[in-house]
Each structure stands twice: as C-alpha cells, then as structure tokens.
Amino acid sequence: MKRIIYIPFDHLHRNFGALKGANPKEDVIALVESARMTTGRNWHKERLFFLISSARHFAKSLEDEGFTVEYVKAATTIDGLNKITEKHKNLLITCAEPSSFRQFEALKNHGVSFVENDFFLTPRPLFSAWASDQKSYLMESFYRAQRIRLGILVEGNKPTGGAWNFDKENRLPPPKKYDGPPYLENKRDVIDVEVAEELGHTPTTTWATTRKGALAQLKNFIDNHFAEFGPLEDAMTTDNWALHHSLLSPYLNNGLLHPSEVIDAALKAFKTGDIPIESAEGFIRQVIGWREYVNGMYWFLGPTYRENNQLNANRNLLPLFTDPNKTQMNCIKETVTDIDNRAWVHHIPRLMLLSNLALATGTNPQQFLDWMREVFIDATEWVMVPNVIGMGVHADGGKMMTKPYAAGGAYISRMSNYCKPCVYNPKLRVGETACPFTTLYWDFLDRHKETFVKNHRMSQQVFGLNRLSDLPELKLRAQEVLSGLEEGTI
Ligand SMILES: Cc1cc2nc3c(=O)[nH]c(=O)nc-3n(C[C@H](O)[C@H](O)[C@H](O)COP(=O)(O)OP(=O)(O)OC[C@H]3O[C@@H](n4cnc5c(N)ncnc54)[C@H](O)[C@@H]3O)c2cc1C
C-alpha cells in the first residue's frame, strides 16, 4: 500500500476529491466517526443519522469495489487517523482540502497533504480573484459572471430568455389549497437500522443515505417538481412542507451528488422545452450562484468572520427556537415543529422567519448560528456562517448584503397561510394582538436608525418611522413582546 486517503463525511463521491484516480491495490481508505462530531453538541438526531449512515454506506461501496477501508470511531478525527496509521505504518495521509477552517488547520498540523477541493464549480483562488476585484460583493454580479464563465443559460454574453433573472415571476404566494406530487420515501436497510439504533433515533423516510437514493431524489425533482420550482420558490404553506424545492442540499453538501451532476440534469430537462425559463433560471441561480457564492465568501472572508456582531445583538437564544410550545406565533410554531420533524425547512422560513426574528429581537448571532448548525440536515460550517452572519442577521455590518432582510408580518401574511389561524394580526403594530414581527420590525428600525439612515437602500424604510404617530406606544409594546418571547408566552 502506498498511501492513506482520508475521506471526511462531506466528501462522499467516488469521482471527486482525493478518491479521483484512487486504486484499491495502492490506497487505504480512512473514515473517522469522531465523538466530537456525534456527541460534541446538541445535534439533531436526524442530521446525525443522515451523515453517519451515508458515510457507512459509502465506506461499504468502496469495500465492495475492493478497497481496504478503515472506518474507525475515535474521540477526534486526529485520534482516529492515529489509530489507522498505527495499523498501516509509514504511509502518508492525503485528503481533499477540507470544508472548514478548523478542519483544515487540524489536518495541516497533522501533516496531511491536500489535493484541490473540487466539490464546487468554482475553485477557491478563482473566487478570491473575483472578490478582490469588487467594490461590494454582490451575488448578482458573481452569478452573471458565473453564467458566462460556465456557459450556462447564455447565448454568447447574453442571457437566455432575455433576462438574467425572473424574480418578478418567481414570487407567487402559495395557491389556496396546495396538492402537489408526493415526495420520495426511502426504505431503510441494515446499515440504516444499525445507525438508528446506535443513536436511539427513529429516522424519517425523507432522506436518502446512499448515492443511489440521492440520484433518485435528483430524478424525482427533475421529473416532478422542476417545472414549477420557480413561481412558488418563496411561498410557504402548511398544506405541503416542501412545495417544489429540490431537497438536494444534504446530498450536495455531503458529496453524494456533485453540483455538476445536478446542473447537467437541469440543463438536459430545460432543453426538452418542458421547463419554463423562470423555473430553470431560478433553480440554476441557487446552485451555480448562491451556493458557489456562499462557499467562496466563507473562504474569502476568513476564520474570524463568524465572530461578527456589528449590531451588538446580545439577547440569549429565545426558548421558542428549541421548543415550539414556547410561542403562540403560528409561523414560528409550525416552522420549528417542521425542523423538529425532519431537520429541514426551505430558504424563506430560514431567512424571513427564523433569521428575521433573531435579527429583530437582537439575538446574539453566534448563539443563533450555533442553533442553526445543530438542527439542519444540510448545515455545514462553510454554508451556515455566511448565510447566518451575513445574510440572516446582518451581523457583518453589510459586508455581504447591502441591507438587512428585515420584514414585518405583512410579508409573512402575503407569502404564506400561517397568519389566518394565528392569534396575532399582521396588520397591527400595537396592542395585545399585534403581530410580534410587525411591532419588532419598526422597533428594530428605530433602534438602528442612525446606522441605517446612511444606507440608501434602507433610508426610505427608516424615514417611514416619521409617519408612525404611535411610535411611543409601539416602543412599549416592543418591550412587552421581547419579555414575552423570552418567557415563552408570546
Ligand atoms: C439563514 C439561512 C441558513 C441557511 N443554511 C443552509 C445550510 O446550512 N445548508 C445549506 O445547504 N443551505 C443553507 N441555506 C440555503 C437554503 O436555505 C438551502 O440550501 C435550501 O433551503 C435547501 O433546500 P433545497 O435543497 O430544497 O433547496 P432548493 O431551493 O431546491 O435550491 C437548490 C440548491 O441551491 C443551493 N442553495 C440555495 N440557496 C443557497 C444559499 N443561500 N446558500 C447555499 N446554497 C444555496 C442548495 O444547495 C440547494 O440544494 C440557508 C439559507 C439561509 C437564509
């Protein structure tokens, strides 16, 4: 044997990373299930189940191919690698560049050698070159350059369909009664059962834990949901937990799918003429735009970026985030219950409900980030840090996003069916039945008016405060709301 190839649990693809060109006659494969990863924090069990079972299935597939596979449990990754090198002495360890600063540092200090991380479409130096050239790091500019660079949905340098985005078409509220095609259910096998028993968890049937299952999810999305993805991508409804979202992020993030495979499938379907441009563009933007941009920004902004708290938000994490019974706000209750059930909600509840609430209540960004990292099936450091610190709670002073995503109850009422049965009224900003989002939106603007009045994209909203004759009453109500949220009674 010539070398040890270390496979982190988010590099599970045979044709990318360090496994590209690997040979069963020369390479020992190392996987480590570290206690730090499994018991180190209050991880959602569905998430642990998904990550561990996927890794064990992947290890088995490499064994079936003839590889010597060492899958060990240890306190830390490094302890695990030490165990493996005791058995396979004098072999150097190689790995694809890891996906977080922390792991990069630990493996580098251990003497691991790296091959390029090609689990994305944009090499890290290429993104860094783009960002270094920008005055502000607009996703839209990156995305357009990305379309041209990759030759996706462009004719020459012009966008297919005559526009770079179709956001106007893609902001529909949910239909009155939504009855879409069902989502795939995954049968559990021996490995799944073993992992579930070890964790003391009854897994859902939602998430696949094999490459075959991930490919089936991709096919199901393309065949049954892709065409309608765009128009409903921002809608939220209690009729259906996923609408037409792809549910592909877990597999893209742990390596079971590569973004190029997802994009190839999407473009192939678009070429048939059955997929409207607003859905094709809307989905492709997420994968070659947002996902690549967020990863690029993680590496570009550096390891200290996650500590940003430029709005001085110091409130402790509210109890409603960990217990849906600690709130009467229907939208939050439903969303947190959905997360408890399957460790996933789509981007609008993540942004416009959870993050918006953390932003408006002045919740400490790092506590909120830690909670988000623990409960989502697809959460990894590189994707959560920019999404939460930059996009979600504007803790970076606007480095990533030019304005905070702050909104009152009117937005939630327009884009969902949460408000009708709720005890709170999105139209009211004062009084006992005022929607907490509406009250806190104005209170947030008032608290930070000096900061935001200088921002040309926010100044109009800040000037709106002048029209509020009930501002003193609203400020009092905001204090009641904040105390009620802390006590778990609002
Ligand atoms: C506050 C906040 C936290 C988030 N945390 C995560 C996270 O931990 N992991 C994660 O994968 N996504 C995260 N996202 C992005 C997005 O919410 C999820 O990727 C998406 O909901 C996953 O469901 P889907 O696969 O059905 O996505 P779809 O709506 O079908 O989109 C297709 C794909 O686009 C990619 N994508 C879209 N938006 C983003 C984005 N902002 N950042 C990165 N990739 C994106 C994902 O890979 C996704 O699978 C977060 C967004 C916000 C606002």
The ligand as an SDF file (V2000), in Angstrom:
LIG
                    3D

 53 58  0  0  0  0  0  0  0  0999 V2000
  -30.2260   31.7000    7.2560 C   0  0  0  0  0  0  0  0  0  0  0  0
  -30.0030   30.6420    6.2150 C   0  0  0  0  0  0  0  0  0  0  0  0
  -29.3240   29.4860    6.5440 C   0  0  0  0  0  0  0  0  0  0  0  0
  -29.0670   28.5090    5.5670 C   0  0  0  0  0  0  0  0  0  0  0  0
  -28.3610   27.4060    5.9070 N   0  0  0  0  0  0  0  0  0  0  0  0
  -28.0500   26.4870    4.9630 C   0  0  0  0  0  0  0  0  0  0  0  0
  -27.2790   25.3460    5.2840 C   0  0  0  0  0  0  0  0  0  0  0  0
  -26.8640   25.1490    6.4150 O   0  0  0  0  0  0  0  0  0  0  0  0
  -27.0000   24.4540    4.2930 N   0  0  0  0  0  0  0  0  0  0  0  0
  -27.4380   24.6440    3.0200 C   0  0  0  0  0  0  0  0  0  0  0  0
  -27.1450   23.8160    2.1620 O   0  0  0  0  0  0  0  0  0  0  0  0
  -28.1680   25.7120    2.6990 N   0  0  0  0  0  0  0  0  0  0  0  0
  -28.4930   26.6310    3.6260 C   0  0  0  0  0  0  0  0  0  0  0  0
  -29.2490   27.7110    3.2920 N   0  0  0  0  0  0  0  0  0  0  0  0
  -29.6720   27.8810    1.9010 C   0  0  0  0  0  0  0  0  0  0  0  0
  -31.0320   27.2490    1.5560 C   0  0  0  0  0  0  0  0  0  0  0  0
  -31.9720   27.6010    2.5210 O   0  0  0  0  0  0  0  0  0  0  0  0
  -30.9270   25.7270    1.4650 C   0  0  0  0  0  0  0  0  0  0  0  0
  -29.8540   25.3660    0.6360 O   0  0  0  0  0  0  0  0  0  0  0  0
  -32.1850   25.1260    0.8650 C   0  0  0  0  0  0  0  0  0  0  0  0
  -33.3050   25.5000    1.6220 O   0  0  0  0  0  0  0  0  0  0  0  0
  -32.0580   23.6240    0.7960 C   0  0  0  0  0  0  0  0  0  0  0  0
  -33.2210   23.0350    0.2900 O   0  0  0  0  0  0  0  0  0  0  0  0
  -33.2980   22.5420   -1.2150 P   0  0  0  0  0  0  0  0  0  0  0  0
  -32.1840   21.6150   -1.4820 O   0  0  0  0  0  0  0  0  0  0  0  0
  -34.6660   22.0520   -1.4550 O   0  0  0  0  0  0  0  0  0  0  0  0
  -33.0190   23.8770   -1.9990 O   0  0  0  0  0  0  0  0  0  0  0  0
  -33.5940   24.4750   -3.3540 P   0  0  0  0  0  0  0  0  0  0  0  0
  -34.4720   25.6030   -3.0100 O   0  0  0  0  0  0  0  0  0  0  0  0
  -34.1420   23.4100   -4.2110 O   0  0  0  0  0  0  0  0  0  0  0  0
  -32.2780   25.0860   -4.0290 O   0  0  0  0  0  0  0  0  0  0  0  0
  -31.3620   24.2870   -4.7690 C   0  0  0  0  0  0  0  0  0  0  0  0
  -29.9860   24.2950   -4.1470 C   0  0  0  0  0  0  0  0  0  0  0  0
  -29.4240   25.5830   -4.1790 O   0  0  0  0  0  0  0  0  0  0  0  0
  -28.4660   25.6950   -3.1270 C   0  0  0  0  0  0  0  0  0  0  0  0
  -28.6960   26.9430   -2.3910 N   0  0  0  0  0  0  0  0  0  0  0  0
  -29.7490   27.7640   -2.4920 C   0  0  0  0  0  0  0  0  0  0  0  0
  -29.6020   28.8520   -1.7140 N   0  0  0  0  0  0  0  0  0  0  0  0
  -28.4190   28.7060   -1.0890 C   0  0  0  0  0  0  0  0  0  0  0  0
  -27.7160   29.5010   -0.1500 C   0  0  0  0  0  0  0  0  0  0  0  0
  -28.1860   30.6640    0.3220 N   0  0  0  0  0  0  0  0  0  0  0  0
  -26.5470   29.0320    0.2980 N   0  0  0  0  0  0  0  0  0  0  0  0
  -26.0400   27.8650   -0.1460 C   0  0  0  0  0  0  0  0  0  0  0  0
  -26.6700   27.0810   -1.0390 N   0  0  0  0  0  0  0  0  0  0  0  0
  -27.8400   27.5010   -1.5120 C   0  0  0  0  0  0  0  0  0  0  0  0
  -28.6170   24.4780   -2.2440 C   0  0  0  0  0  0  0  0  0  0  0  0
  -27.5550   23.5990   -2.4830 O   0  0  0  0  0  0  0  0  0  0  0  0
  -29.9230   23.8740   -2.7040 C   0  0  0  0  0  0  0  0  0  0  0  0
  -29.9450   22.4660   -2.5830 O   0  0  0  0  0  0  0  0  0  0  0  0
  -29.5260   28.6970    4.2500 C   0  0  0  0  0  0  0  0  0  0  0  0
  -30.2290   29.8600    3.9400 C   0  0  0  0  0  0  0  0  0  0  0  0
  -30.4560   30.8160    4.8980 C   0  0  0  0  0  0  0  0  0  0  0  0
  -31.1850   32.0520    4.5130 C   0  0  0  0  0  0  0  0  0  0  0  0
  1  2  1  0
  2  3  1  0
  2 52  2  0
  3  4  2  0
  4  5  1  0
  4 50  1  0
  5  6  2  0
  6  7  1  0
  6 13  1  0
  7  8  2  0
  7  9  1  0
  9 10  1  0
 10 11  2  0
 10 12  1  0
 12 13  2  0
 13 14  1  0
 14 15  1  0
 14 50  1  0
 15 16  1  0
 16 17  1  0
 16 18  1  0
 18 19  1  0
 18 20  1  0
 20 21  1  0
 20 22  1  0
 22 23  1  0
 23 24  1  0
 24 25  2  0
 24 26  1  0
 24 27  1  0
 27 28  1  0
 28 29  2  0
 28 30  1  0
 28 31  1  0
 31 32  1  0
 32 33  1  0
 33 34  1  0
 33 48  1  0
 34 35  1  0
 35 36  1  0
 35 46  1  0
 36 37  1  0
 36 45  1  0
 37 38  2  0
 38 39  1  0
 39 40  1  0
 39 45  2  0
 40 41  1  0
 40 42  2  0
 42 43  1  0
 43 44  2  0
 44 45  1  0
 46 47  1  0
 46 48  1  0
 48 49  1  0
 50 51  2  0
 51 52  1  0
 52 53  1  0
M  END
$$$$
